């Protein structure tokens, strides 16, 4: 039986971290690669109008990479937003595919139909990343639905392979002011679902201070009395603290099968998007954010105790060169065909008239045999409502 909610440890009662250290070499490489992608887009591709709308993850990147290292269950489900590219790189998205989206190239995740940093990733032995949505806060309820499906698979269908699976949703601090966040929070806590709310708090919703969106500017503090929810929070730029909190958060949700909110403070080192000059921030605020850059803090944490200066520099150079090569390959892809823009807006049919079914999600990809249906009316003497008819 799962432990009662009251027994789930809070931050102050957690035992010291005893698990293995993260693969710091991989973390450093991914962080350098993510920075190189952002830098080249911001300094070159955006001014050249090859990227029309750029979202930097600088400052958010390090903590996301740590999270990605722990999402290893084949039935984990993840929902992301427009600043989640570092997580996607950690989960296996190639640098070329990551670059092709903002460049609006054929074969990218958006194919030129949306902003370039919307992602999805069907499961191939790892977690499933549900299709990203554009609306802020709209990522929360799909994750709650995935968590409900995990419970249904395990408890109703008896599938033990879902015993440690979890749902994870990423969001910024401003998204905690949306109806999607509160709806998912209510669902997850009342139903006791295995769901991790991962909040990256940079203190701003575009240009609006978090103090004007969340009372006190700290959603974790406000939710400490929320029944059925464990709260963890800390500094997402401190390598040791962020690694410990992330490991504990994921482990608790897997073990306790109950919701948890992890709030990590991070700096937003670029504007909300490439067009944002951040003139609403004071020079002192900008300087304070730069001083908290997780890249510099990771360097001081790892060198020379874990990596030599030569190894660190080599990882930076490798990340940069890999990104430059990936961008060249992405640029070599053709632009999308305008005649394809309306494809899949509605259901598509093959040449034989059969419907083109989805490759991921729903019952069809799992080989479910649907009951035969008919377009011939079959009236009955007693009126039934539509819900009853669907359930038949």
Secondary structure, DSSP 8 states (H G I E B T S, - for coil): ----GGGS--GGG-----S----HHHHHHHHHHHHHHHHHIIIIITTTTSSSS----TTTHHHHHHHHHH---TT-EEE--TT-HHHHHHHT--HHHHHHHHTTBTTSSSTTSS-TT---B--SSS-EE----SSTTTHHHHHHHHHHHHHIIIIIS--GGGTT--EEEEEEGGGGGSHHHHHHHHHHHHHT--EEEEEEE-SEETTEEGGGTSGGG-HHHHTTT-TT-EEEEEETT-HHHHHHHHHHHHHHHHHH-S-EEEEEE----S-SSTT---TTS-HHHHHHHHHT-HHHHHHHHHBTTTB-HHHHHHHHHHHHHHHHHHHHHHHHS-B--GGGTTTTSS--B-TTS-B---SSSTTGGGT-------SS----SS---HHHHHH-
